[in-house]
Amino acid sequence: MNKQNKIVVGISIGDLNGIGSEVVLKTLQDPRILDFFTPVIFASIKIMTYFKKAYQIECNLNGIDKIENIDHHKINVFNVWNEPIDINFGKEDLNTGAYAIKSLKSAVSALKNNNINVLVTAPINKSIIQSKDFNYPGHTDFLNKELEGESLMLMISDSLRVGLLTDHVAVKDVSQSITKELVERKIKTIKDTLIQDFGIRKPKIAVLGINPHNGDHGVIGNEDDTVLRPTLDEIYKKGTLVYGPYAADSFFGSGNYEKFDAIIASYHDQGLIPFKTLSFGKGVNYTAGLNKIRTSPDHGTAFDIAGKNIANNDSFKEAVFSAIEIFKKKEEYKNLSKNRLETIVQKKEFHHKRQ
């Protein structure tokens, strides 16, 4: 935490031809926002001034060349580059894709060095960012390499949290990717996240089946009976409140999801289709399981509306405030754990002295 007791929120700008700059500036244009946190946009003051004029957004931007010069009373723009860039809203461009990665890498470096407290990422275009220097399906995989821990994509909203056993994996590879070890790791990650990052003491977790109707006793696949069900039973017996597998087709429509603190889907669309149906526009993608906090909005670059000044920034705003709340919960958990440890040590020392 900085000396002013304000959380510093780092923002990677995403694809410059998409709606990232628009939702970022719309979120930050209310001057009252600076009462809650200190923003640092990783881009360049030249490009952000251009975007400000393009969207006719009034806000004071403060360009800095050194991360140590953050002003806690202003919207900071850390100059990752200084050269001008041609912007063509809605166009896929390898050049702007490269600048999106420059922004991301600079922001992650600041996160690792504790110059910022949390990171919120604007959307990137996954196909045009690929290069010899960046060969990852997306943010999550890159962060998993750069930060400590094991990442888990967790979609969150006010009443719903959905995690994934497999995220950016082709459907044809899903069943063979789900092993006993993977299920155990992912459930542990999500349980720890719910306790440490959301303050839920005894989380209840539901797991969705791999095959339609959980395989119908082997008629439509046997992975639910041979891998998923016995693994969940074993985890439950060890004290984790995990239930399932549940047939995915009726789980959300029946409202069954409301009984649980988190749901783990077997693959990407199985979890994200119902999540975005129920929460679209206000959902947040949280990279759980790592030693640092990163969130993002639940939408992509939206090239079809880029530059038209009609993008809705609700999801990006939710991503910012979710990152702040998670940071506070994490700090609270750390302090409670530290106090418990100190109390245990003091009791042992007292007992030892009495002997």
C-alpha positions as CSV (number, residue, x, y, z in Angstrom):
1,M,0.0,0.0,0.0
2,N,1.3,3.5,-0.8
3,K,1.9,6.2,1.8
4,Q,-1.5,7.8,1.2
5,N,-3.2,4.5,2.1
6,K,-4.7,4.4,-1.4
7,I,-4.6,1.3,-3.6
8,V,-2.6,1.8,-6.8
9,V,-4.5,0.3,-9.7
10,G,-2.4,-0.4,-12.8
11,I,-4.2,-0.6,-16.1
12,S,-2.9,-2.2,-19.3
13,I,-4.5,-0.5,-22.3
14,G,-5.2,-3.5,-24.4
15,D,-5.6,-3.4,-28.2
16,L,-5.5,0.2,-29.3
17,N,-7.9,-0.3,-32.1
18,G,-10.6,-1.8,-29.8
19,I,-12.8,-0.3,-27.1
20,G,-10.2,-0.7,-24.3
21,S,-9.2,3.0,-24.2
22,E,-12.8,4.1,-24.3
23,V,-14.0,2.0,-21.3
24,V,-10.8,3.0,-19.4
25,L,-11.4,6.7,-19.8
26,K,-15.1,6.5,-19.2
27,T,-14.4,4.7,-15.9
28,L,-11.8,7.3,-14.8
29,Q,-13.6,10.5,-16.0
30,D,-15.5,10.9,-12.7
31,P,-13.1,13.0,-10.5
32,R,-14.5,11.3,-7.4
33,I,-12.8,8.1,-8.5
34,L,-9.5,9.4,-7.1
35,D,-11.0,9.3,-3.6
36,F,-10.9,5.5,-3.9
37,F,-7.7,4.6,-5.7
38,T,-4.8,5.9,-7.7
39,P,-4.9,4.9,-11.4
40,V,-1.8,4.3,-13.5
41,I,-2.4,3.6,-17.3
42,F,0.4,1.9,-19.0
43,A,0.6,3.4,-22.5
44,S,1.7,6.9,-23.5
45,I,0.5,10.4,-22.7
46,K,0.3,11.1,-26.4
47,I,-2.0,8.2,-27.3
48,M,-4.2,8.7,-24.3
49,T,-4.6,12.4,-25.1
50,Y,-5.6,11.4,-28.6
51,F,-8.2,9.0,-27.2
52,K,-9.5,11.6,-24.8
53,K,-10.1,14.0,-27.7
54,A,-11.6,11.2,-29.9
55,Y,-14.2,10.3,-27.2
56,Q,-14.7,13.9,-26.0
57,I,-13.9,12.8,-22.4
58,E,-12.9,15.5,-19.9
59,C,-10.3,14.2,-17.5
60,N,-6.8,15.4,-16.4
61,L,-4.0,13.0,-17.4
62,N,-0.6,13.1,-15.8
63,G,2.2,11.7,-17.9
64,I,5.2,10.2,-16.1
65,D,8.4,8.6,-17.3
66,K,9.3,7.0,-14.0
67,I,7.0,4.8,-12.0
68,E,8.2,6.4,-8.8
69,N,6.7,9.7,-9.9
70,I,3.1,8.5,-9.4
71,D,0.8,11.4,-8.3
72,H,-1.9,10.1,-6.0
73,H,-4.2,13.0,-6.8
74,K,-4.2,12.4,-10.6
75,I,-4.8,9.9,-13.4
76,N,-1.3,8.8,-14.2
77,V,-0.1,7.6,-17.6
78,F,3.2,5.8,-17.5
79,N,5.0,6.3,-20.8
80,V,5.8,2.8,-22.0
81,W,6.6,4.4,-25.4
82,N,6.8,7.9,-26.8
83,E,6.5,7.5,-30.6
84,P,3.2,8.3,-32.4
85,I,0.9,5.4,-33.5
86,D,-1.6,5.2,-36.3
87,I,-5.0,4.3,-34.9
88,N,-7.6,2.5,-37.1
89,F,-10.5,1.7,-34.9
90,G,-12.0,-1.7,-35.6
91,K,-9.1,-3.0,-37.6
92,E,-6.9,-6.0,-36.7
93,D,-3.3,-4.7,-36.8
94,L,-0.2,-6.6,-35.8
95,N,1.4,-3.2,-34.9
96,T,-1.2,-2.2,-32.4
97,G,-1.2,-5.8,-31.1
98,A,2.5,-5.4,-30.3
99,Y,1.8,-2.2,-28.4
100,A,-0.9,-4.0,-26.3
101,I,1.8,-6.5,-25.3
102,K,4.3,-3.7,-24.5
103,S,1.7,-2.2,-22.2
104,L,0.9,-5.6,-20.5
105,K,4.5,-6.5,-19.9
106,S,5.3,-3.1,-18.4
107,A,2.3,-3.3,-16.1
108,V,3.1,-6.8,-15.0
109,S,6.7,-5.7,-14.3
110,A,5.3,-2.9,-12.1
111,L,3.0,-5.4,-10.4
112,K,5.9,-7.8,-9.6
113,N,8.0,-4.9,-8.2
114,N,5.1,-3.7,-6.0
115,N,4.9,-0.3,-7.8
116,I,1.2,-1.1,-8.3
117,N,-1.1,-3.1,-6.0
118,V,-3.4,-4.7,-8.5
119,L,-3.7,-5.0,-12.3
120,V,-6.8,-4.5,-14.5
121,T,-6.3,-5.5,-18.1
122,A,-8.2,-4.0,-21.0
123,P,-9.1,-6.6,-23.8
124,I,-6.5,-7.8,-26.3
125,N,-7.0,-9.6,-29.6
126,K,-5.6,-13.1,-29.1
127,S,-4.9,-13.8,-32.7
128,I,-2.7,-10.7,-33.5
129,I,-0.6,-10.7,-30.3
130,Q,1.2,-13.9,-31.2
131,S,4.9,-13.6,-31.8
132,K,8.2,-15.2,-30.9
133,D,8.2,-13.0,-27.8
134,F,4.6,-13.6,-26.8
135,N,3.2,-17.1,-27.5
136,Y,0.3,-17.4,-25.1
137,P,-3.5,-18.0,-25.7
138,G,-4.2,-14.9,-23.5
139,H,-3.6,-13.0,-20.3
140,T,-4.1,-15.9,-17.9
141,D,-1.4,-18.1,-19.4
142,F,1.1,-15.3,-19.5
143,L,0.4,-14.3,-15.9
144,N,0.7,-17.9,-14.8
145,K,4.3,-17.9,-16.1
146,E,5.2,-14.4,-14.7
147,L,3.7,-14.7,-11.3
148,E,3.8,-17.2,-8.4
149,G,1.1,-19.8,-7.9
150,E,-1.1,-21.7,-10.3
151,S,-3.7,-19.6,-12.2
152,L,-7.4,-20.4,-12.4
153,M,-9.8,-18.4,-14.5
154,L,-12.7,-17.3,-12.2
155,M,-15.6,-15.4,-13.5
156,I,-17.3,-13.3,-10.8
157,S,-20.3,-11.2,-10.4
158,D,-22.5,-10.1,-7.4
159,S,-24.2,-13.5,-7.1
160,L,-22.2,-15.9,-9.2
161,R,-18.6,-17.3,-9.3
162,V,-17.6,-19.7,-12.1
163,G,-14.2,-21.4,-12.4
164,L,-12.9,-23.7,-15.0
165,L,-11.1,-27.1,-14.9
166,T,-9.8,-26.4,-18.5
167,D,-9.9,-22.9,-20.0
168,H,-8.3,-22.3,-23.5
169,V,-8.4,-26.0,-24.5
170,A,-10.0,-27.3,-27.7
171,V,-13.2,-29.2,-27.0
172,K,-11.7,-32.4,-28.5
173,D,-9.0,-32.3,-25.9
174,V,-11.1,-31.6,-22.8
175,S,-11.8,-35.1,-21.6
176,Q,-8.2,-36.3,-21.8
177,S,-7.0,-33.1,-20.1
178,I,-9.2,-33.7,-17.0
179,T,-7.2,-35.9,-14.6
180,K,-7.5,-36.7,-10.9
181,E,-4.5,-34.4,-10.2
182,L,-5.9,-31.5,-12.2
183,V,-9.3,-31.7,-10.4
184,E,-7.6,-31.8,-7.0
185,R,-5.4,-28.8,-7.8
186,K,-8.2,-26.7,-9.2
187,I,-10.6,-27.4,-6.3
188,K,-7.8,-26.6,-3.8
189,T,-7.1,-23.3,-5.7
190,I,-10.7,-22.2,-5.8
191,K,-11.3,-23.2,-2.1
192,D,-8.2,-21.2,-1.0
193,T,-9.4,-18.3,-3.2
194,L,-12.9,-18.3,-1.7
195,I,-11.4,-18.3,1.8
196,Q,-8.6,-15.8,1.3
197,D,-9.9,-13.5,-1.4
198,F,-13.6,-13.4,-0.6
199,G,-13.8,-14.0,3.1
200,I,-15.9,-17.2,2.9
201,R,-15.0,-19.4,5.8
202,K,-16.5,-22.7,4.7
203,P,-17.1,-22.5,1.0
204,K,-19.5,-24.8,-0.8
205,I,-18.3,-25.7,-4.3
206,A,-20.3,-27.4,-7.1
207,V,-18.6,-29.2,-10.0
208,L,-20.3,-29.7,-13.4
209,G,-20.0,-33.0,-15.3
210,I,-17.8,-33.5,-18.4
211,N,-20.3,-35.3,-20.6
212,P,-24.0,-34.7,-21.3
213,H,-26.1,-36.1,-18.4
214,N,-22.8,-37.0,-16.7
215,G,-22.3,-39.7,-19.3
216,D,-25.6,-41.6,-18.5
217,H,-23.7,-44.4,-16.7
218,G,-21.2,-44.8,-19.6
219,V,-23.7,-44.5,-22.5
220,I,-22.3,-41.0,-23.5
221,G,-18.7,-41.4,-22.1
222,N,-17.3,-42.7,-18.8
223,E,-15.0,-39.9,-17.7
224,D,-17.6,-38.7,-15.1
225,D,-17.7,-42.1,-13.4
226,T,-14.1,-43.1,-13.7
227,V,-12.3,-39.7,-13.0
228,L,-14.6,-37.0,-11.7
229,R,-17.0,-38.7,-9.3
230,P,-14.4,-40.7,-7.4
231,T,-12.1,-37.7,-7.1
232,L,-14.8,-35.5,-5.8
233,D,-15.8,-38.2,-3.2
234,E,-12.3,-38.4,-2.0
235,I,-11.9,-34.6,-1.7
236,Y,-15.2,-34.4,0.2
237,K,-14.1,-37.1,2.7
238,K,-11.0,-35.0,3.4
239,G,-13.2,-32.0,4.5
240,T,-13.8,-29.9,1.5
241,L,-17.4,-29.1,0.8
242,V,-17.4,-30.1,-2.9
243,Y,-20.5,-31.6,-4.6
244,G,-21.2,-33.1,-7.9
245,P,-20.8,-33.8,-10.7
246,Y,-24.0,-32.1,-11.7
247,A,-25.5,-32.3,-15.2
248,A,-24.7,-28.9,-16.8
249,D,-27.8,-28.5,-19.0
250,S,-30.2,-27.9,-16.1
251,F,-27.9,-26.7,-13.3
252,F,-28.3,-22.9,-14.0
253,G,-31.8,-22.9,-15.3
254,S,-33.1,-24.6,-12.2
255,G,-31.4,-22.0,-10.0
256,N,-29.3,-24.7,-8.3
257,Y,-26.2,-22.5,-8.7
258,E,-27.6,-20.1,-6.0
259,K,-26.9,-22.8,-3.3
260,F,-23.1,-22.6,-3.9
261,D,-20.3,-20.2,-3.4
262,A,-18.6,-21.2,-6.6
263,I,-19.2,-23.5,-9.6
264,I,-16.4,-25.3,-11.5
265,A,-17.2,-26.1,-15.1
266,S,-15.3,-28.7,-17.0
267,Y,-14.5,-26.5,-20.0
268,H,-14.7,-22.9,-21.3
269,D,-18.1,-22.6,-22.9
270,Q,-19.8,-24.9,-20.4
271,G,-19.1,-22.3,-17.7
272,L,-18.9,-19.0,-19.6
273,I,-22.1,-19.3,-21.6
274,P,-24.4,-19.4,-18.5
275,F,-22.2,-16.9,-16.7
276,K,-22.3,-14.3,-19.4
277,T,-26.0,-14.9,-19.9
278,L,-26.7,-14.2,-16.3
279,S,-24.1,-11.5,-15.7
280,F,-23.1,-10.0,-19.1
281,G,-22.1,-6.3,-18.8
282,K,-21.2,-6.6,-15.2
283,G,-19.2,-9.7,-15.0
284,V,-15.5,-9.8,-14.2
285,N,-12.7,-12.2,-15.1
286,Y,-10.4,-12.7,-12.1
287,T,-7.2,-14.7,-12.3
288,A,-7.3,-16.6,-9.1
289,G,-4.5,-18.7,-7.5
290,L,-1.6,-16.3,-8.0
291,N,0.3,-14.1,-5.6
292,K,-0.9,-10.9,-7.3
293,I,-4.3,-9.7,-8.3
294,R,-5.5,-9.3,-11.9
295,T,-9.0,-8.7,-13.1
296,S,-10.5,-7.8,-16.5
297,P,-13.9,-7.1,-18.0
298,D,-15.9,-10.0,-19.3
299,H,-15.9,-8.7,-22.9
300,G,-13.4,-8.6,-25.8
301,T,-12.0,-5.8,-28.0
302,A,-15.5,-5.3,-29.7
303,F,-14.0,-4.1,-33.0
304,D,-17.5,-3.7,-34.4
305,I,-18.2,-0.7,-32.2
306,A,-14.7,0.6,-31.6
307,G,-14.3,4.3,-32.0
308,K,-18.1,5.0,-32.1
309,N,-18.2,6.2,-28.4
310,I,-21.0,3.8,-27.5
311,A,-19.1,1.1,-25.5
312,N,-20.5,0.4,-22.1
313,N,-17.9,0.6,-19.3
314,D,-19.8,-1.1,-16.5
315,S,-17.8,-4.4,-16.7
316,F,-14.5,-2.5,-16.7
317,K,-15.6,-0.4,-13.7
318,E,-16.7,-3.7,-11.9
319,A,-13.2,-5.1,-12.7
320,V,-11.5,-2.2,-11.1
321,F,-13.6,-2.2,-7.9
322,S,-13.5,-6.0,-7.7
323,A,-9.7,-5.9,-7.8
324,I,-9.7,-3.4,-5.0
325,E,-12.1,-5.4,-2.8
326,I,-10.1,-8.6,-3.4
327,F,-6.9,-6.8,-2.5
328,K,-8.5,-5.6,0.8
329,K,-9.8,-9.1,1.6
330,K,-6.4,-10.6,0.9
331,E,-4.7,-8.1,3.2
332,E,-7.3,-8.8,5.9
333,Y,-6.7,-12.5,5.6
334,K,-2.9,-12.1,5.8
335,N,-3.2,-9.9,8.9
336,L,-5.6,-12.4,10.6
337,S,-3.2,-15.3,9.8
338,K,-0.2,-13.3,11.1
339,N,-2.0,-12.4,14.3
340,R,-3.1,-16.1,14.8
341,L,0.5,-17.2,14.3
342,E,1.9,-14.6,16.7
343,T,-0.7,-15.7,19.3
344,I,0.3,-19.4,18.9
345,V,4.0,-18.5,19.3
346,Q,3.3,-16.3,22.4
347,K,1.3,-19.1,24.0
348,K,4.0,-21.6,23.3
349,E,6.7,-19.3,24.7
350,F,4.6,-18.6,27.8
351,H,4.0,-22.3,28.4
352,H,7.7,-23.0,27.9
353,K,8.7,-20.3,30.5
354,R,6.2,-21.7,33.1
355,Q,7.9,-25.1,32.7
